[in-house]
Structure formats: structure tokens, C-alpha cells
């Protein structure tokens, strides 16, 4: 299949490698550009653990010199693996979404041991801090990066759409899905989506594509890349 990956550039290469190993052709067009807020002075004096709700959260913590000896609670396997690669020694994988991350914190940490530091983006899904504060934790939520929407789709993407050379598209977040919907409408290529299957990381991402006439819109049963890529088997004509 010919698969369009809308993931930000830093992570799209990993997805491309996996897709090519599965025998697919790949076209990358990041809908979002990740920009880190450098210069933040991180004070971990009262922090007992880091919270990362995305791979970019891990990157942000690494960039600002986070203590790798403190536990890092990751939202899912991909985020956890990146944290290990970045040198964090005690990485705990929630294997799900922010609700699973809150449950992991409650199961493995004690509010009396110190604050939890959430390396957040400018927009977050769910109310992780609210859930944890309700359990008695002190949560320091710091915006360390932002996702900036692209102004237009790449010419290579538009050319592939016009040529009918895209069979499926992958969407990793509600915001990237909503951004793609806006960009595709602005480009005048909505009709070209009628032959494309959209595979989404979550129900919320799938809902954000409302109005785009995809052939199929499939949400993954779990917010994991393996579950997302498995959806491609359902997209074969």
C-alpha cells in the first residue's frame, strides 16, 4: 500500500522504517512542527518523578537537563523506549493514555514523596494534572514545547493525491487530524480522499476528520502504534 504519514518529522522516520519493513510505500507530510522552549531552568528539588505524555515530552526533559536517576512515567511503549534511549534509568510504561498514566502513578508512587513534573506541550489531551491532584499529588505542569500547524500540504502530497497515489493515511493525534482536515479543505482536494482509508490512533482523532470524505475511518482499539499499523490490514481493497 501507499501510506501517507502525518506524524511530526522527528518521529516519522521511525514509522517509515516500520512501514517499509511491512512492504508499504511511504509518503511523509508532517502536519505539525514541534518547537521546543529552550532556556527553561529546571529545578527538581522537590520532584520525585517525571511525567511524559508524548515522545516530545521526553525530548524536552532531556533538553533541559532532567535528572535521569528519577523515575519517568511514560504514557506508552514508544515514549518509554525513547526515555530509555535518552538515559533515564527507571522508566515505567503506562501502556495506554493519560488515564492509564494516572493509574500507574497512583499504583507506584506516594504523594508524600514529592511533586510530579509533567513536561507538557502547549495543548494537552485529557486532564492528567487534575486526576493526580485529586489523588493528593502536587503536579508541576510546565509547557516545554508547542506543535505549530503547517500552512499547507507539501507539493509532493498534493501531487500524490491528484494522481490517486495514496491508499491510506495515518493520524496520531486529534490535533494533527483536525489540522489535516483544514489543510485538505483549503487545498481543494477533498474529493481525492474518497479512495483513501484513514487510520487513527484514537476515537478522538477519528472524530476530528469529520467532513473529510475518506473511504474508511478506522480508530485503533488501543492508543499504540502497533495497533494503529495493524489497521492497515483492514484497508486492503
N, C-alpha and C positions, 0 to 999 in steps of 0.2 A: 504494500500500500504506500501511497504518497501522503506523508503526515506533516501537518503544519504544527510547529511548536511555538506557543506564545509566551513561554517562560522567560524571565529576565536572563540576560546574556550569561551571567556567571554560572547559572545552573543549567542552561540549555545544552551546553556541550556534553554534560553527563547524560542527559536524556537522549541526545543524539546518538551517543555511543550505544546505549541500550537498544534504541530503536533499530539501528543498523545491524546490531547483532541478531535481532529478530527478523531481519530480512527486509525492512522497510526503507524507503527513500525518505529523506528528511529535508524540510524547509524551515528555517528559523526566522521568526519575526517577533522580537520581544515587544510586547505592548507596553511594558513598564520598564523604566530605567531606575535602578537603585542608586541613591545618592546618600553617602554616609555623612554624619555630622561629626567631623573631626574636631579635636580640640577640647572635648569634654573631659574634665578631670574626675576620674572615677575614685570614689572614696569607699572602700569596702570594710571600714572599721566595724560596723555593726551588722554586716551582711553574713548570713550563714549559707546562702545558696543563690545561684543564678537561675533565671528562668528564660528559656529561649523558645519562642513560639514560631520561629522560622530559621532557616539556614542563615538568613541575613542578620538575625539576632546574634547568632554565634560569631559571625564575621565582625559585627560591631563590637562585641565584647573583646574579641581578640585585638581589634584595632586600638582599643582604649586601655589595653594592658590589664585585663581582668586576671585575678589570681586563679591560676589553673588548678590549684590544690582544693579549692572549694567545690562542693558538688554542683553539677549543672544538670538541671531537669529540662529535658528536651521534649517537644511536643510529639515527635515521631522519629522513626528509624533513620530517615535521611538526615534530619537535623542532628540526631545523636551521633551518627557516624562522622559528620563533619566536625563535631565538637571533639571527638576522639582524635581526629586527624590534626586538629588545632592544638592538641596537647593537654586538654582537660582530662584529668585523671579519674575523676568519679562522675561518670556520665550515666544518667538514669533516663530510660526511654519510656515515655507515656504511651507510645504506640497508638496515637489517635488524634484527638483535637484538644482544645483548651479545657474542656470539661474533664477529659482524661488526665490532663496535666494537673489540674486542681486536685483530682483524686490521688494522683501519685504524690503530690506534696503532702497531703493530709496523711497518707499512709507511711511516708518515710521521713518526715520532718516534724519538728516540735516548735510551735510559735514562740516558746520561751527561749529558744536558742539564737534568736536574732531575726533580722529582716530578710525578705526575699527581694532580689533585684531583678526586675523584668526589663530586658533590653528590647524595647518596642519600636515599631515603625510609627509613622505619623497617623496611620489608620490601622485599627486592630479589629479582629473578629472575636465576638464574644466579650464577656466581662470577667476575665481571669482575676484581675485585682479585686473586684467586688466579691467574687466567690471566696477568695482566700481571706480577705478581711473579715468576712462573715464567720470564718473558722478561727479567727483570733490572730491571724498573721499581720505583721506590718509589711506592706508591699511598697517598694520604691519603683515606680514605673517611670522610666526615662526614655524619651524619644531619641534614638540614636541614628535613625535613618529614615528616609522617605522614598516612596515609589512615585516617580513622576511619569505621567501618561505621555506616550508618544503622540506627536502631532498628526502623523499619518502612517499608513501601512507602507512597507518598503516596496519599491517598484518591482522587485522580484516576486513578492507575494501577489501583487495586483496582476502581474503577468501570468503567474500560475493560475490564479482564479479565472481570468479571462480565457485561458487555454483549457480549462477543465482539468488541471493537473494537480488537484488536491482532493484526496479521498476522505481524509479525517483531520480534525483539528483538536489539539489538547489544550485544556484550560485548567490552571492550577489554583485559581482564586476567584472569588466573586468580583473583585475589582478588575482583574485582568479580563474577565469575561465581559463585564459591563463596558470596559474600555474598547474591547474589540468590537462589540455591538455598535458603539458610537462611530468608530473608525470605518467600519464596513458600510454603515449607512451613509457616511459622509463621502465615501469613495464611489458610491453609486453601483456597488457590486453585490447588493443583497441577493439578487436572483441567482448569482453564481454559487450561492451557498446551498441551493436546493439539492445538489448532488453530494453534499458533504455531511459526514457524521461528526457531531461534536461530542467529545469525551471529557467529562468534567470531574474534578476532584471531589466535589460535594454537591448536594442538592441546591445549596445557595448559589454556587457557581452556575449550575444549570439554569436556575431561575433567572439569573442575570442576562441570559441570552434570549429572553423572551422578545419576540419581534424579529429575530433573525430566522429565516425560513430554512433551517437545516433539515436534512433528510431524517436524521435521528439526533436526539439529545439524550445522552446517557450519563447519569451520575454514578460515580464509583460507590460501591457498598461500604467502603472504608476510606478515610482520607489518607491513603497511602499510594505512592507512585506505582507500586506493583499492581494494586487493584485498578488504578487508572489505566495502565498499559494493557491489562488483561481485557479491558473493554473493547480493544481493537478487534478482538476475535468476533465480536458481535456486529462489527461494521462491514464485514465482507458482503459484497452484493451477491 
